[in-house]
Amino acid sequence: MAPLEVYAGANAIKTIQKQGFTPDIFSYFLGASGGPKWFSLAGLDRVLFPEWFANVNHQIHVIGSSAGAFRTICAVQDDPLAAINRLAESYSTTTYSSNKPTPREITQKAEDLLKYMVNDEGKQQVLANSRFKAHLIVAKCLGATRFESKVRQLSGLAMSAAVNTVSRKNLKRLYQRYVFSTPNTDFSINDPYNLPTHYHALTQNNIHSALLASGSIPVVIEGVTDIEGAPAGMYRDGGIIDYHFDLSFGPDDGLVLYPHFYNKPIPGWFDKGLKGRVPHRSSYDNVVMLVPSASFVANLPYSKIPDRKDFEVLDASTRIKYWQTVLKETDRLGEYFMNAVHDGSLVNSIKPLPFNQK
């Protein structure tokens, strides 16, 4: 069986049938939250921007939250392959002083990773890139999650889950979406829930803080209170609001390329336990998803993709070996994608999105 599955919304399928599967039909690239789950997509990231998108002449918006934001910054540097490998190397070999590290220690390790992933020269490249424009999604906390106290954060998360169960629209009372974008680009988010969205510029001085904020998991990592160019406040993981996304984008008309570890995206962090909370049809009509197949995942160590629980259930050496094995195995996904695009078989393998939409 093929290691990679391709799903697409109705309009995306029509577009591909008319124009073929080429980089020219895409205007957007999405990177979801998911922490170490990203390792299952590393092989795709190693070919998409370094090779497949390398010669496009139009602007592509690269959008991400949390780990997806980290991938975004890798993709828009001058040597995306080297940046992606730096992220994979540093993230996969991260160790802590104990099985229960403090938020301070985890934050320090994350800061070190970001400095290694994108140094001062890399920041300049990100800001100067005229074709690939980065958009990092961060959640500003308005409720109890704006405090660093673990007890208050947990109470804030419980309140967030409760109001979200009633309606995702209720999250606007507790969080606001902040988007940090590189200069000289026109970009907008269309949210069917109308959660407040604010746009700010990425600068040389705020790239690291915006990245850290986008990956600051509540309770686990310290939040970020100072992002240059944005109002004072507590900023945390962009996946709180936009975990796997229920959004569409503008103003460009092109399709959205969305490599994802699962074939059924979950809109926000608090929707993970809500089986009836599915994305809107309008959000996925122009989306093409690239997803590791069930057979590919079954042949990975432990027959699963990595996740944050691996830090708790595996000792460091076992976890690192497992994660690095996955990183190597996913090169098969990149190879399959490039071959299937070149011989035309990928077009014939596209399936309608496998989940019901509103």
C-alpha positions in Angstrom: 0.0 0.0 0.0 1.1 3.6 -0.6 2.7 5.3 2.4 0.9 8.6 1.7 -2.8 9.4 1.2 -4.1 12.5 -0.5 -7.5 14.1 0.3 -9.1 17.2 -1.0 -12.1 19.4 -0.8 -14.6 19.7 -3.6 -13.3 22.8 -5.2 -9.7 21.6 -4.8 -10.5 18.4 -6.7 -12.1 20.4 -9.6 -9.1 22.7 -9.7 -6.6 19.8 -9.9 -8.7 18.0 -12.6 -8.5 21.2 -14.7 -4.9 22.4 -14.0 -3.0 19.3 -12.7 -1.2 19.0 -9.5 1.5 21.7 -9.7 2.9 24.2 -7.2 1.3 27.0 -9.3 -2.2 26.2 -8.0 -1.3 26.6 -4.3 -1.3 30.0 -2.5 -1.2 28.7 1.1 0.6 26.1 3.2 -0.6 25.0 6.6 1.3 23.6 9.6 -0.8 22.3 12.5 -0.1 22.1 16.2 0.9 18.7 17.5 4.4 18.8 19.0 6.4 15.7 18.2 3.6 14.5 15.9 5.4 16.7 13.4 8.1 14.0 13.0 5.7 12.0 11.0 5.7 14.8 8.3 9.4 15.6 8.3 10.1 13.7 5.1 7.5 15.8 3.3 8.9 19.0 4.7 12.3 18.0 3.4 11.0 18.0 -0.2 8.1 20.5 -0.3 9.9 23.8 0.1 13.5 22.7 -0.7 12.4 21.1 -4.0 8.8 21.2 -5.0 8.0 24.8 -4.3 11.6 26.0 -5.0 10.9 27.5 -8.4 7.5 29.1 -7.9 7.2 32.8 -9.0 4.1 33.7 -7.0 3.7 34.4 -3.3 2.8 31.6 -0.9 1.5 32.2 2.6 3.0 29.7 5.1 0.8 29.5 8.2 1.4 27.7 11.4 0.5 27.4 15.1 2.8 25.8 17.7 5.0 23.2 16.1 3.5 24.3 12.8 4.8 27.8 13.5 8.3 26.3 14.0 8.0 24.6 10.6 6.8 27.8 9.0 10.0 29.6 10.0 12.1 26.8 8.7 10.3 26.8 5.4 10.9 30.5 4.7 14.6 30.6 5.4 17.0 30.6 2.4 18.0 26.9 3.0 14.8 25.3 4.2 16.2 21.8 4.2 19.0 22.8 6.6 16.6 24.7 8.9 14.1 21.7 8.9 17.0 19.4 9.8 18.1 21.7 12.6 14.6 21.6 14.1 14.4 17.8 13.8 17.8 17.3 15.3 17.3 19.6 18.2 13.7 18.7 19.0 14.3 14.9 18.7 17.3 14.9 21.0 15.9 17.2 23.7 16.4 15.8 27.2 15.5 17.1 30.7 17.0 16.7 34.1 14.1 14.6 35.3 10.9 12.9 34.2 9.0 15.9 35.5 10.9 19.0 34.4 9.7 22.4 35.5 8.1 24.9 33.1 11.3 27.0 33.5 13.5 24.2 32.3 11.2 23.3 29.4 11.1 27.0 28.4 14.9 27.3 28.5 15.2 24.2 26.3 12.7 25.7 23.9 14.5 29.0 23.8 17.8 27.2 22.9 16.0 25.2 20.2 14.6 28.4 18.6 18.0 30.1 18.6 19.6 27.1 16.9 16.7 26.8 14.4 16.7 30.4 13.3 19.7 32.6 14.2 20.1 36.3 13.4 21.0 35.6 9.8 18.0 33.3 9.5 15.7 36.1 10.9 16.9 38.4 8.2 16.2 35.8 5.5 12.7 35.2 6.9 11.9 39.0 6.8 13.4 39.5 3.3 11.7 36.5 1.6 9.5 37.9 -1.1 7.9 34.6 -2.2 7.3 32.7 1.0 5.6 34.8 3.7 5.4 33.5 7.3 2.3 33.9 9.4 2.6 32.7 13.1 -0.6 32.2 15.1 -0.6 32.9 18.8 -3.4 32.9 21.4 -3.6 35.9 23.8 -5.2 34.8 27.1 -7.9 36.9 28.7 -9.1 34.6 31.5 -7.3 32.7 34.3 -4.8 31.1 31.8 -3.2 34.6 31.7 -1.5 33.8 35.0 1.5 31.6 35.6 0.1 29.9 38.7 -0.5 26.2 37.8 -3.7 26.2 39.9 -5.1 29.2 38.1 -4.1 27.9 34.7 -5.9 24.6 35.3 -9.0 26.4 36.5 -8.8 28.6 33.4 -8.4 25.5 31.1 -11.4 23.9 32.8 -13.5 27.0 32.2 -12.3 27.1 28.6 -13.3 23.5 28.0 -16.7 24.1 29.6 -17.7 27.2 27.6 -16.2 25.6 24.4 -18.4 22.6 24.8 -21.5 24.8 24.6 -20.1 26.7 21.6 -16.7 27.4 20.1 -17.8 31.0 19.8 -17.6 31.4 23.6 -13.8 31.2 23.4 -13.7 34.8 22.3 -14.4 35.7 26.0 -11.2 34.0 27.0 -8.8 34.2 24.0 -7.9 36.3 21.0 -6.0 35.2 17.9 -2.9 37.1 17.1 -1.2 36.7 13.8 2.4 37.7 13.3 3.4 38.1 9.6 6.4 39.0 7.6 6.3 42.4 5.9 5.0 43.2 2.4 2.1 40.8 2.3 -1.6 40.9 2.2 -3.1 38.2 4.3 -6.5 37.6 6.0 -8.2 34.9 8.0 -11.9 34.0 7.6 -13.2 32.4 10.8 -16.7 31.0 10.7 -16.9 31.5 14.5 -15.7 35.1 14.2 -13.1 34.8 17.0 -11.3 38.1 17.3 -8.1 38.3 15.1 -5.4 40.8 15.3 -2.5 41.2 12.9 1.0 42.4 13.7 4.3 42.5 12.0 7.1 40.0 12.5 10.4 41.9 13.1 14.0 41.0 13.8 13.3 41.5 17.5 10.1 39.5 17.9 10.5 36.4 15.8 11.8 34.3 18.7 9.2 35.6 21.2 6.3 35.1 18.8 7.6 31.5 18.0 8.0 30.7 21.7 4.5 32.1 22.5 3.0 30.0 19.7 4.4 26.9 21.2 3.8 27.7 24.9 1.6 24.9 26.0 -0.4 26.0 29.1 1.0 24.5 32.4 3.8 22.9 30.5 5.8 25.9 29.3 5.9 29.5 30.6 3.8 32.0 28.6 5.2 35.0 26.9 4.3 38.5 28.2 6.3 40.7 25.9 6.1 40.5 22.1 7.4 43.6 20.4 4.7 45.4 18.5 1.8 43.7 20.3 -0.1 44.9 23.4 1.1 43.8 26.8 -0.5 40.5 28.0 -0.1 36.8 28.3 0.5 34.9 25.0 0.4 31.2 24.7 0.1 28.2 22.3 -1.6 29.1 19.0 -3.2 25.7 19.1 -5.5 26.7 21.9 -7.7 28.4 19.3 -6.3 26.9 16.1 -5.2 23.3 16.7 -5.8 21.8 13.3 -7.7 24.8 11.9 -11.3 25.6 10.9 -10.4 28.6 8.8 -10.2 29.8 5.2 -7.7 32.4 4.0 -7.5 35.4 1.7 -7.2 37.4 -0.4 -5.5 35.0 -2.9 -7.6 32.4 -4.6 -5.1 29.5 -4.7 -5.5 26.2 -2.9 -4.2 25.3 0.5 -1.6 22.5 0.9 -1.9 20.9 4.3 0.4 18.0 5.3 -1.3 16.5 8.4 -0.6 13.6 10.7 -4.4 12.7 10.8 -7.1 12.7 8.1 -9.7 14.1 10.4 -8.6 17.6 11.6 -9.8 18.9 15.0 -10.6 22.7 15.0 -9.2 23.8 18.4 -7.4 22.3 21.4 -10.6 22.1 23.4 -12.4 20.2 20.7 -10.3 17.0 21.0 -13.0 15.3 23.0 -16.0 16.6 21.1 -16.7 14.1 18.3 -19.4 16.3 16.8 -17.1 19.4 16.5 -16.0 19.2 12.9 -14.7 21.9 10.6 -16.9 23.8 8.2 -17.1 22.8 4.6 -16.1 26.4 3.6 -12.8 25.9 5.5 -11.8 22.8 3.6 -13.3 23.4 0.1 -9.9 24.5 -1.2 -7.7 22.3 0.9 -5.5 19.4 -0.2 -4.3 17.2 2.7 -1.2 14.9 2.6 -1.6 12.2 5.3 0.6 9.3 6.3 -1.4 6.1 5.5 -2.5 3.7 8.2 -0.1 1.1 6.8 2.8 3.5 7.0 2.1 4.3 10.6 1.5 0.7 11.5 5.1 -0.1 10.4 6.7 2.6 12.6 8.1 1.6 16.0 5.2 1.1 18.5 2.9 1.4 15.4 2.2 5.0 16.1 3.4 8.5 15.4 5.3 10.3 18.2 3.6 12.4 20.8 4.4 14.4 23.9 3.5 11.4 26.2 6.7 9.7 24.9 8.6 12.0 27.3 6.7 10.4 30.2 6.6 6.7 29.2 10.0 6.2 27.5 13.4 6.7 28.9 15.5 9.3 27.1 17.7 7.0 25.0 14.7 4.8 23.9 12.6 7.9 23.0 15.5 9.5 21.0 16.1 6.3 19.1 12.4 5.9 18.4 12.0 9.6 17.2 15.0 9.5 15.0 13.9 6.2 13.4 10.6 7.9 12.6 12.4 10.9 11.1 14.3 8.6 8.8 11.3 6.5 7.8 9.3 9.6 6.8 11.7 10.3 4.0 9.7 7.6 2.2 6.7 10.0 2.3 8.7 12.7 0.6 10.1 10.3 -2.0 6.6 8.9 -2.7 5.2 12.4 -3.1 7.8 13.6 -5.6 7.6 10.4 -7.7 3.8 10.4 -7.7 3.7 14.0 -8.8 6.1 13.5 -11.6 4.5 10.3 -13.0 1.0 11.7 -12.6 -0.3 8.9 -10.3 -0.9 11.3 -7.4 -3.8 13.0 -9.2 -5.5 9.7 -9.7 -5.1 8.8 -6.0 -6.9 11.9 -4.6 -9.9 11.1 -2.5 -12.7 13.3 -1.1 -12.1 14.5 2.5 -13.0 11.6 4.8 -14.8 13.5 7.4 -18.3 15.1 7.5 -18.3 18.9 7.5 -20.9 21.4 8.6 
